[in-house]
Amino acid sequence: MSSLSASLDLPPVAASVPAARRLVRQLLASWGARQDHGDAALLVTELVANVVDHVGGSACLTIEATLSDDWLRLAVVDGSPARPEVLGPSPDRPRGRGMLMVEMIADRWGCEEHRDGKRVWFELRPSRL
């Protein structure tokens, strides 16, 4: 199988969260990706929301998508070097479970330096029907 890739820049604003979700679903459908489109869209939504909530600013965030062999890799790149934290559920914190969802749903995930910021990525295998 050949590799497919796409990149999309969005502003780090609240409206980018549902836009990212919709665009990832559309992209995966157009590629015929066998991964769970709902899981992929949910996890991208969490990563984009993290940038909006914790990074903000005027620089764009970038969503990167690559489909190769049996793996789908989605990443969100931003201009902050601060790494995300996986926080456990807490009744004192109504939010903050996004990275826990990434850890639980993704087959693999990580964070790496990228220019002056970071790239947070996750990978999904095809869905098992």
N, C-alpha and C positions, 0 to 999 in steps of 0.2 A: 504494500500500500504506500502511496505517496503521502507526503506530509502536507497538511493544510495549516495556514496560520493567518491570523488577523490581529490588528491592533486598533484600539479606539481610545481617543482622548476625550475626557469629560471634565467639567469644572468640579471642584470639591464642594458641591452644594447639595442640599437635601433632594432636589429634583433629580439628581444623577442616580440616586439609589434605585428607584423604580425603572428609570431608563436603562440602567445597566442590566437589571433583571430581564427586562423585555428584549433587549438587544442580544443578550447571550442565548436566550431561548430561540430567537429567530435565527441566529448564526448556526446553532447546533442543528436545528431543523433543516436549514439549507445544506449543511454538510452531510446530513443523514447520520449524525453521530449516534452510536449505540449506547452511549452513557445515559444515565438518568438525567434528563434535561431539567427536571424540577430540583434535584440535588445540586446540579451545577449552578443553576440560577440562584438558589438559596445561598450557597456559599459565596458566590460573587457578590451578592447583595450584602452579606455580612462584612466582607472585606472593604467594599466601597463605603458602607456606613461607618466603618472604623476610620477611614480617611476623613470623611466629612466631620465626624465627631471629634477626632483627636488631632488631626493635622490641619485641615482647613486651608486658609491662605488663598492666594490668587493663582498659583501654578496649577496646571492640569494634573489629573491623575490619569494613568494609562491602564487600560485593560488589555492584556495579551492573551491570546488563545492559540493553542497548537493541538492539532489532532494528528497523531502519528502511530501507526500500527494499532495496538489495542488501547493506547493511552490518550486521555484528554488532559491537557495541562492548561489551567487558567491561572493568571497572575494579575495582581494589582500593584502598580508601581506608583510611589509617591515621593515627595521631596523631603520626608522626615527620616532621620536615622533611628528614631525610637522604634524598638521592636514590639510587636504585639504580645500580649500576655494571655495565657489560657487561664481563665478564672473559673473556679467551681461555682455551682449554684449557691446563692445565699439569699435568705429572706430580706436581708438588709439592703440588697442591691437589685432593683427591679430590671436592670439591664446588665450587659457585660458578659453574655453567654455566647457571643458570636464565635470566638475562637475555640471554645469548647465544642461547638457544633462542627466547626471545620475539622477539629481533631477526631471527632467521633464518626463523621460521615466520609471524609476523604480517605482514599487508600494510602496516600502519602501527602505530606505538606511540609512547607518550610519557609524560611525567611532568609534573604541574603542581601548583602550590600549592593546598591545600584547607584552609581554616580554619587550624588550628595544625599541620597535617600535610601530606600529599600524596595525590594520586590518580595511580596508575600504571595506564595503560590500553593496550589494544591493540584493533585492528580486523581483522576477517576478512571477505573477500568470499565469496560462495557457492563451494562446491567445483565444480571442473570435472570432470564425469563423462565 
